[in-house]
């Protein structure tokens, strides 16, 4: 059965909007590899719109090879977008979800293939509440943002995780790999 992996960047103070953080070559390489290992990535409307930025990098490449490689990887991986307002998607590798989040995830989890990545805060929170996250990969940047969107918001029940792995980057960022303790 495919795993559901929530992968998100955040600061020490828990801010996870896509303008907070310090991605560098090592971070871009890591996420390029992760996208290559995934069979699909799930996005909500807001994150999908933000990630469309990478289409512009494909059209007008960066001077940084790691950014260009990431743009190719994000373009290639199939994307499923959950939105009540978007009526169509222009990205060739993207499709709108046809069912609600729970039903869609339960269905694709049973299908053969690589693991399913979740790259939107709102979807990760919903899937945590539904007990459908098999692993969290939290990239924590060594900085305090002070303002912005907090990651763990609107979670009412305690969820205990076990640390299964970690990875440290040259810029001081660390990725913590957690699995829910009861899985």
C-alpha positions in Angstrom: 0.0 0.0 0.0 1.2 3.5 -0.9 2.3 5.8 2.0 0.9 9.3 2.4 3.8 11.6 3.2 3.3 15.2 4.3 6.3 17.3 3.4 6.6 20.9 4.5 9.1 23.6 5.2 8.8 25.7 8.4 10.8 28.1 10.6 11.7 27.5 14.2 8.6 29.4 15.3 6.4 27.1 13.2 5.7 29.5 10.3 5.1 27.6 7.1 4.0 29.9 4.4 6.1 29.7 1.2 7.7 33.1 1.7 9.4 32.0 5.0 12.6 30.0 4.8 16.0 29.9 3.3 16.1 27.3 0.6 19.5 26.7 -1.0 21.1 24.2 -3.3 21.0 21.4 -0.8 17.3 21.9 0.0 16.4 22.1 -3.7 18.4 18.9 -4.4 16.7 17.1 -1.6 13.2 18.0 -2.8 14.1 17.2 -6.4 15.0 13.7 -5.2 11.9 13.4 -3.1 9.7 14.4 -6.0 11.4 11.7 -8.1 10.5 9.1 -5.5 6.9 10.1 -5.3 4.1 8.9 -7.5 1.9 12.0 -7.1 1.7 15.2 -5.0 -1.5 16.6 -3.6 -2.1 20.4 -3.3 -4.8 22.7 -2.1 -5.7 25.7 -4.2 -3.3 28.2 -2.6 -0.2 26.0 -2.7 -1.0 24.9 -6.2 -1.1 28.6 -7.3 2.2 29.3 -5.6 3.9 26.2 -7.1 2.9 27.4 -10.6 5.9 29.7 -10.2 8.1 26.8 -11.2 6.5 26.7 -14.7 8.1 30.1 -15.2 11.5 28.7 -14.3 11.1 26.1 -17.0 10.4 28.8 -19.5 13.1 31.2 -18.2 15.8 29.0 -16.5 17.6 30.2 -13.5 21.3 30.5 -13.2 21.1 28.0 -10.4 21.1 24.4 -11.7 19.4 23.1 -8.5 16.4 25.4 -9.1 16.1 24.3 -12.7 16.3 20.6 -11.7 13.6 21.2 -9.1 11.4 22.9 -11.7 11.8 19.9 -14.0 10.9 17.5 -11.2 7.9 19.5 -10.0 6.7 19.8 -13.6 7.0 16.0 -14.2 5.3 14.6 -11.1 1.5 14.2 -11.4 -0.4 16.7 -9.2 -3.9 16.4 -7.8 -5.5 19.7 -6.8 -8.2 20.0 -4.2 -10.3 23.2 -4.7 -13.9 24.3 -4.5 -13.1 27.4 -6.7 -10.7 26.3 -9.4 -12.6 25.0 -12.3 -9.7 23.9 -14.5 -5.9 23.6 -14.3 -3.5 24.6 -17.0 -0.5 22.6 -15.8 -0.4 19.5 -18.0 0.7 17.3 -15.1 -2.1 18.5 -12.9 -5.7 17.4 -12.4 -8.6 18.5 -10.2 -9.7 16.0 -7.6 -13.1 14.5 -8.4 -14.0 13.4 -4.8 -13.5 14.8 -1.4 -10.1 14.5 0.2 -10.8 11.5 2.3 -12.4 9.4 -0.4 -9.8 10.4 -3.0 -6.8 9.6 -0.8 -8.3 6.3 0.4 -8.8 5.3 -3.3 -5.3 6.3 -4.6 -3.6 4.8 -1.5 -4.9 1.4 -2.6 -3.6 1.8 -6.2 -0.2 0.4 -7.1 2.6 2.9 -7.4 5.0 5.1 -5.6 4.2 7.0 -2.4 1.8 10.0 -2.4 3.3 13.3 -1.3 1.2 16.1 0.3 2.6 19.6 -0.1 -0.1 21.8 1.3 -0.5 22.8 5.0 -4.3 22.7 4.9 -4.3 19.2 3.3 -1.7 17.8 5.8 -3.9 19.1 8.7 -7.0 17.6 7.3 -5.2 14.3 6.7 -3.8 14.3 10.2 -7.3 14.7 11.6 -8.5 11.8 9.4 -5.5 9.7 10.6 -4.3 9.2 7.0 -0.7 10.6 7.3 1.9 7.8 7.4 4.9 10.1 7.6 5.7 13.8 8.2 8.9 15.3 6.7 9.4 18.7 8.3 12.2 20.8 7.0 13.0 23.3 9.8 15.0 26.4 8.9 17.2 27.9 11.6 15.4 31.2 11.7 12.4 32.9 13.5 10.0 34.5 11.0 7.9 36.3 13.7 4.8 36.4 11.6 2.9 34.3 9.0 0.9 31.2 8.8 1.5 28.7 11.7 1.7 25.1 10.6 -0.1 23.3 13.5 -3.3 25.2 13.7 -6.8 23.9 14.2 -5.7 20.5 15.5 -7.8 19.7 18.5 -6.5 16.2 19.5 -3.1 15.1 20.6 -1.1 13.2 18.0 2.2 11.6 19.2 4.9 10.9 16.7 8.1 8.9 16.7 11.3 10.3 15.1 12.5 7.8 12.5 15.2 9.7 10.7 16.8 13.2 10.3 18.9 15.0 7.8 21.0 18.1 8.3 21.9 20.6 5.6 24.9 22.9 5.3 22.7 26.0 5.9 21.7 24.6 9.3 18.2 23.4 8.2 17.2 20.0 9.3 14.5 17.6 8.1 12.8 15.5 10.7 11.1 12.4 9.6 8.2 11.5 11.9 5.6 8.7 11.8 2.5 8.6 14.0 3.3 6.5 17.0 0.2 4.3 16.5 1.0 3.2 12.9 
